[in-house]
Every structure is written in C-alpha cells, then in structure tokens.
Amino acid sequence: MDFTSRDQDDIFILSLNGNLIGEEAGSGILEIANDAINRGKILCLIDIENVKYINSSGIGVLITLLTKFRNNEGEVVIMKPSEHVNKLLIITKLTAIFKIADSLEEAIKELKS
C-alpha cells in the first residue's frame, strides 16, 4: 500500500494505491491525517480509485479517519471506489456513514455542503 497526500485549498486529499489490508500502512495513514488535523484541515477527501482490495483492517482505517475528522467538526468523502470496493462498502453498510463521490468536483461539492 502506497499513499500520497496534499492540500487543495482547505481540503486534505489522501490518495491510496494498492491493497488496504494491514496495520503497517494504516498507522502511516493515520499519522499523516493527524498532522493534517493539527494544521487545521478538517475536510478530507480519500481517493481510493487505485485500491483494489480492502480487508477488515482497511475498513477500520477508513472508519478511524472518519471518526478523527468528524470529532474535529469535519467531514470525509471517499472518491472513486472500484466496483469491488464499492460492493464491499454497500455490503458492510458503510455507504450509510460515508459520503461517496465519483469525481473530484463532486467530492469537493459534498465536502463544502
């Protein structure tokens, strides 16, 4: 699992690449998210277009990110899940708690509404 992050205006953008399956990637992702929150970023866009598989640990990372940002009066949007990952989000009913967007424009609109 590789990931990159950047700020776009007031939005923290986290791009994940690979399989979100283990704690080793999760701790780095959570650390960079904590840094963003400490810098005052409370809106987070998670681009998972290049994530092919997520296991229970990966779901835990996503839920932890959501909790961290919402505890700081923020919000998280998941962008461009693959068909497989989207099915997993539906089966696990995570679509009820996460906002999901198909494009950058839609994700930014969701975060700012």
C-alpha positions as CSV (number, residue, x, y, z in Angstrom):
1,M,0.0,0.0,0.0
2,D,1.3,3.4,-1.1
3,F,-0.3,6.7,-0.3
4,T,0.3,10.3,-1.0
5,S,-1.3,13.4,0.4
6,R,-1.7,17.0,-0.5
7,D,-3.7,20.1,0.5
8,Q,-6.0,21.7,-2.0
9,D,-7.3,24.9,-0.5
10,D,-8.9,23.9,2.7
11,I,-9.2,20.2,1.8
12,F,-6.8,17.4,2.8
13,I,-6.6,14.9,-0.1
14,L,-5.3,11.4,0.6
15,S,-4.7,9.2,-2.4
16,L,-4.3,5.4,-1.7
17,N,-2.8,3.0,-4.1
18,G,-2.7,-0.8,-3.7
19,N,-4.5,-3.1,-1.2
20,L,-5.6,-1.6,2.1
21,I,-5.1,-4.7,4.2
22,G,-2.7,-4.2,7.0
23,E,-1.8,-2.2,10.1
24,E,1.6,-1.1,8.7
25,A,0.0,1.1,6.1
26,G,-2.8,2.1,8.4
27,S,-0.5,3.7,11.0
28,G,1.2,5.8,8.5
29,I,-2.1,6.9,7.0
30,L,-3.5,7.8,10.4
31,E,-0.3,9.7,11.3
32,I,-0.5,11.9,8.2
33,A,-4.2,12.5,8.9
34,N,-3.4,13.6,12.5
35,D,-0.8,16.0,11.1
36,A,-3.4,17.5,8.7
37,I,-5.9,17.9,11.5
38,N,-3.2,19.6,13.6
39,R,-2.7,22.0,10.7
40,G,-6.4,22.9,10.8
41,K,-7.6,20.7,8.0
42,I,-11.0,19.2,8.8
43,L,-12.2,18.3,5.4
44,C,-10.7,15.1,4.0
45,L,-11.1,13.5,0.6
46,I,-9.9,9.9,0.3
47,D,-9.2,8.9,-3.3
48,I,-9.4,5.1,-3.4
49,E,-9.6,4.8,-7.2
50,N,-6.4,2.7,-7.2
51,V,-7.4,0.5,-4.3
52,K,-8.4,-3.0,-5.5
53,Y,-9.0,-4.8,-2.2
54,I,-9.8,-3.8,1.4
55,N,-10.0,-6.2,4.4
56,S,-11.3,-5.6,7.9
57,S,-8.2,-3.8,8.9
58,G,-8.5,-1.4,6.0
59,I,-12.2,-0.8,6.8
60,G,-11.0,0.0,10.3
61,V,-8.6,2.6,8.9
62,L,-11.4,4.3,6.9
63,I,-13.7,4.4,10.0
64,T,-10.9,5.8,12.2
65,L,-10.2,8.5,9.6
66,L,-13.9,9.4,9.5
67,T,-14.1,9.5,13.3
68,K,-11.0,11.7,13.6
69,F,-12.2,14.3,11.2
70,R,-15.8,14.3,12.5
71,N,-14.6,14.7,16.0
72,N,-13.0,17.9,14.8
73,E,-16.2,19.1,13.2
74,G,-15.0,17.9,9.8
75,E,-16.1,15.5,7.1
76,V,-14.7,12.8,4.9
77,V,-15.7,11.8,1.4
78,I,-14.5,8.7,-0.3
79,M,-13.8,9.2,-4.0
80,K,-13.9,6.8,-7.0
81,P,-14.2,3.4,-5.3
82,S,-13.6,0.5,-7.7
83,E,-16.6,-1.8,-8.4
84,H,-15.3,-4.4,-6.0
85,V,-14.6,-1.9,-3.2
86,N,-17.9,-0.2,-3.8
87,K,-19.7,-3.6,-3.4
88,L,-17.8,-4.1,-0.1
89,L,-18.9,-0.6,1.1
90,I,-22.5,-1.5,0.3
91,I,-22.4,-4.9,1.9
92,T,-20.9,-3.6,5.1
93,K,-23.4,-0.7,5.1
94,L,-20.6,1.9,5.1
95,T,-22.4,3.8,2.4
96,A,-24.8,4.9,5.2
97,I,-22.0,6.7,7.1
98,F,-19.6,7.7,4.3
99,K,-20.3,10.2,1.6
100,I,-19.1,8.7,-1.7
101,A,-18.3,10.7,-4.9
102,D,-17.4,9.7,-8.4
103,S,-15.3,12.7,-9.3
104,L,-13.1,15.4,-7.7
105,E,-15.7,18.0,-8.4
106,E,-18.5,16.0,-6.8
107,A,-16.3,15.2,-3.8
108,I,-15.4,18.9,-3.2
109,K,-19.1,19.8,-3.5
110,E,-20.0,17.2,-0.9
111,L,-17.3,18.4,1.5
112,K,-18.3,22.0,1.2
113,S,-22.1,21.4,1.6
